[in-house]
Amino acid sequence: MLAIERRQKIMAMLNENKSVLVPELAKLFNVTEETIRRDLEKLEKEGLLKRTYGGAVLVENYNVDIPFEFRNATNIEGKKQIALTLIKYIEDGDTLVMDSSTSALQVAKLLKTKKKITVITNSEQIVNELKVFEDIKVISTGGTLRNKSLSLVGPIAENTLRSLNANKAIISCKGFDIEKGFTESNELEAQVKKMMIEIADQVYMIADHTKMNKTALVNIATLDDVDFIFTDKVLPPSQENAIREKNVEIVYC
């Protein structure tokens, strides 16, 4: 196993369990404890965890800009299940605008089952995923590449989006709170997502359980701005009622 793959799995475990122990990780990955300590040290330098005596704990800072490869390993099964449900809402001939989230990427992987789809995206990963399918037209926003997120942002991306229209926006967020709405950790990403919401007839917001009751730096939308929320765990009745009062449909996947 490559070091990056091992660190992805460590981050996935931290997101689920909130803490890890060096001896257990060494045994699980069949490496020395010193190797695990180096992994944890590197992840700590990126602001993703805090080392403790004998292990590490997750840093619950929703403004940390987590690299794509680590986000892609977080709650992967939940994101796949959401994608399997959401794809049923996509119709042949749709024009979709999709952000650079790992959740949107899972949806993109299933678009080959549809016909005459147009996808507008700022995601390098989605462009690469769809480029081989002749029945899918892909429009890249262009813009400045953010290496951590593999996304295109800035004035060029925003201007491209401003000139286009879409049937459906498929986007995700860093956090969701009933009062504060949907939030993102990076200002440039937030501006692109706001524009995607503006040009779409319907907004499909993906918010798996790891995003619930969390608030990041920048607001991207309120409940008034979205039509559907796709999530993988049932919400408390009070939250569910507050969302439905805004005429937003909750889809449990």
C-alpha positions in Angstrom: 0.0 0.0 0.0 1.3 3.5 -0.9 1.8 6.0 1.8 -0.9 8.3 0.4 -3.4 5.4 0.5 -2.5 4.6 4.0 -3.0 8.2 5.1 -6.4 8.3 3.3 -7.5 5.3 5.3 -6.2 6.9 8.5 -8.3 10.0 7.8 -11.3 7.9 7.0 -11.0 6.1 10.3 -10.6 9.4 12.1 -13.7 10.9 10.5 -15.7 7.9 11.7 -14.1 7.3 15.1 -12.6 10.7 16.0 -9.4 9.1 17.3 -6.8 6.4 16.4 -4.0 4.6 18.2 -0.5 4.1 16.8 -0.2 0.4 17.7 -3.6 -0.5 16.2 -2.8 1.3 13.0 0.7 -0.3 12.7 -1.0 -3.7 13.1 -3.8 -2.9 10.6 -1.4 -1.7 7.9 1.4 -4.1 8.7 4.0 -1.4 9.1 6.2 -0.2 12.0 4.9 2.2 14.6 7.5 4.7 13.5 6.0 4.7 10.0 2.6 5.5 11.5 4.0 8.3 13.6 5.5 9.8 10.4 2.1 9.6 8.7 0.4 11.3 11.7 3.1 14.0 11.8 2.5 14.8 8.1 -1.3 14.9 8.5 -0.9 17.1 11.6 1.2 19.6 9.6 -1.7 19.8 7.1 -4.0 20.7 10.0 -6.1 17.5 9.7 -5.4 16.0 13.1 -3.7 16.5 16.5 -1.2 14.0 17.7 -1.7 12.7 21.2 0.2 10.3 23.4 0.0 7.0 21.6 -2.2 8.2 18.7 -4.1 11.1 17.3 -7.5 12.8 17.4 -9.5 14.5 14.6 -9.3 18.3 14.3 -12.9 19.4 14.1 -12.1 22.6 12.3 -14.5 23.0 9.4 -12.5 25.8 7.9 -9.5 23.6 7.2 -9.0 23.1 3.5 -8.8 19.3 3.3 -7.0 17.9 0.2 -9.2 16.1 -2.4 -7.6 12.7 -1.8 -8.6 12.7 1.9 -12.1 14.1 1.3 -12.6 11.3 -1.3 -11.9 8.7 1.3 -14.4 10.1 3.8 -17.7 8.3 4.1 -17.3 6.9 0.6 -20.1 4.3 1.0 -22.5 7.0 2.1 -21.6 9.2 -0.9 -22.0 6.2 -3.3 -25.4 5.5 -1.9 -26.5 9.1 -2.3 -25.3 9.1 -5.9 -27.3 5.9 -6.6 -30.4 7.7 -5.4 -29.7 11.1 -6.9 -29.0 9.6 -10.4 -32.7 8.6 -10.6 -33.6 12.3 -10.5 -31.5 13.0 -13.6 -33.4 12.8 -16.9 -32.0 12.2 -20.4 -31.2 15.6 -22.0 -30.6 17.4 -18.8 -28.0 20.1 -18.5 -26.2 19.8 -15.2 -23.9 22.1 -13.4 -21.7 20.2 -10.9 -19.2 21.4 -8.4 -15.8 19.9 -7.5 -17.0 18.0 -4.4 -16.3 14.3 -4.0 -20.0 13.7 -3.7 -20.7 15.3 -7.2 -17.9 13.1 -8.5 -19.7 10.0 -7.4 -22.8 11.2 -9.3 -20.7 11.8 -12.4 -19.5 8.2 -12.3 -23.1 7.1 -12.9 -24.0 9.5 -15.7 -23.0 7.0 -18.4 -26.4 5.5 -17.8 -28.1 8.6 -19.2 -28.4 10.0 -22.7 -27.7 13.4 -24.2 -26.4 14.9 -21.0 -24.5 18.2 -20.8 -22.3 18.8 -17.8 -20.9 22.2 -16.8 -18.2 21.8 -14.1 -15.2 23.4 -12.4 -14.0 19.9 -11.4 -10.8 18.5 -13.1 -11.8 15.1 -11.7 -15.3 15.2 -13.3 -13.9 16.3 -16.6 -11.5 13.4 -16.6 -14.2 11.0 -15.5 -16.6 12.0 -18.3 -14.3 12.7 -21.2 -14.5 9.2 -22.6 -18.3 9.2 -23.0 -19.5 10.5 -26.5 -23.1 11.0 -25.3 -22.0 13.4 -22.6 -21.0 16.9 -23.5 -18.6 18.4 -21.0 -18.1 22.2 -20.5 -15.2 23.2 -18.3 -15.5 26.5 -16.6 -11.8 27.2 -16.9 -10.2 29.3 -14.2 -7.4 29.1 -11.7 -6.6 25.5 -10.6 -6.6 24.9 -6.8 -4.3 22.0 -6.3 -5.8 20.8 -3.0 -9.3 20.6 -4.4 -8.5 19.9 -8.1 -11.0 22.6 -8.9 -11.1 25.7 -11.1 -12.0 29.0 -9.4 -11.8 32.7 -9.8 -13.2 35.3 -12.3 -12.8 33.2 -15.4 -14.8 30.3 -13.8 -17.4 32.7 -12.5 -17.8 34.5 -15.9 -18.2 31.2 -17.7 -20.9 30.1 -15.4 -22.6 33.5 -15.6 -23.0 33.1 -19.4 -24.7 29.6 -19.1 -27.9 28.0 -17.8 -28.6 24.6 -16.3 -31.6 22.5 -15.4 -30.1 21.2 -12.2 -27.2 22.1 -10.0 -25.5 19.2 -8.1 -23.4 20.6 -5.4 -22.2 19.8 -1.8 -21.1 21.8 1.1 -18.7 21.8 4.0 -21.4 22.2 6.6 -25.1 22.6 7.1 -27.0 24.3 10.0 -30.7 25.0 10.1 -30.2 28.7 11.0 -27.0 29.5 9.0 -27.7 27.3 6.0 -25.0 25.7 3.8 -21.4 26.8 4.2 -18.0 26.3 2.6 -14.5 26.7 4.0 -12.9 28.5 1.0 -14.0 31.9 -0.3 -13.2 31.2 -4.0 -15.0 27.8 -3.9 -18.0 29.5 -2.3 -18.2 32.1 -5.0 -18.3 29.4 -7.7 -21.0 27.4 -5.9 -23.1 30.5 -5.4 -23.0 31.2 -9.2 -23.9 27.5 -9.9 -27.0 27.9 -7.7 -27.9 31.1 -9.5 -27.9 29.7 -13.0 -29.8 26.5 -12.2 -33.5 25.9 -12.3 -33.3 23.4 -9.5 -30.6 22.9 -6.8 -29.8 19.4 -5.5 -27.7 19.8 -2.4 -25.7 16.8 -1.2 -25.1 16.9 2.6 -24.1 13.5 4.0 -24.2 13.0 7.8 -20.6 14.2 8.2 -21.8 17.7 7.2 -24.8 18.1 9.4 -24.9 20.6 12.3 -21.6 22.1 11.2 -20.7 25.6 10.1 -17.7 26.6 7.9 -16.4 30.1 7.0 -18.5 31.2 4.1 -22.2 31.0 3.4 -23.2 29.6 0.0 -26.9 29.1 0.3 -29.9 29.2 2.6 -32.8 26.7 2.6 -34.7 29.1 0.4 -32.1 28.6 -2.3 -32.3 24.8 -2.6 -35.0 22.4 -3.8 -33.7 19.0 -2.6 -31.3 17.8 0.2 -29.8 14.4 -0.3 -28.4 12.8 2.8 -27.5 9.3 4.2 -29.0 9.4 7.7 -32.4 10.3 9.1 -32.5 13.8 10.7 -34.1 14.6 14.0 -37.8 15.4 13.6 -37.3 19.1 14.6 -34.7 19.6 11.9 -36.7 17.7 9.3 -39.8 19.8 10.0 -37.8 23.0 9.8 -36.5 22.0 6.4 -39.9 20.8 5.0 -41.4 24.1 6.2 -39.2 25.8 3.6 -40.6 23.5 0.9 -37.3 21.7 0.6 -37.6 18.0 -0.2 -35.4 15.7 1.9 -34.3 12.6 0.2 -32.9 9.8 2.4 -30.5 7.6 0.6 
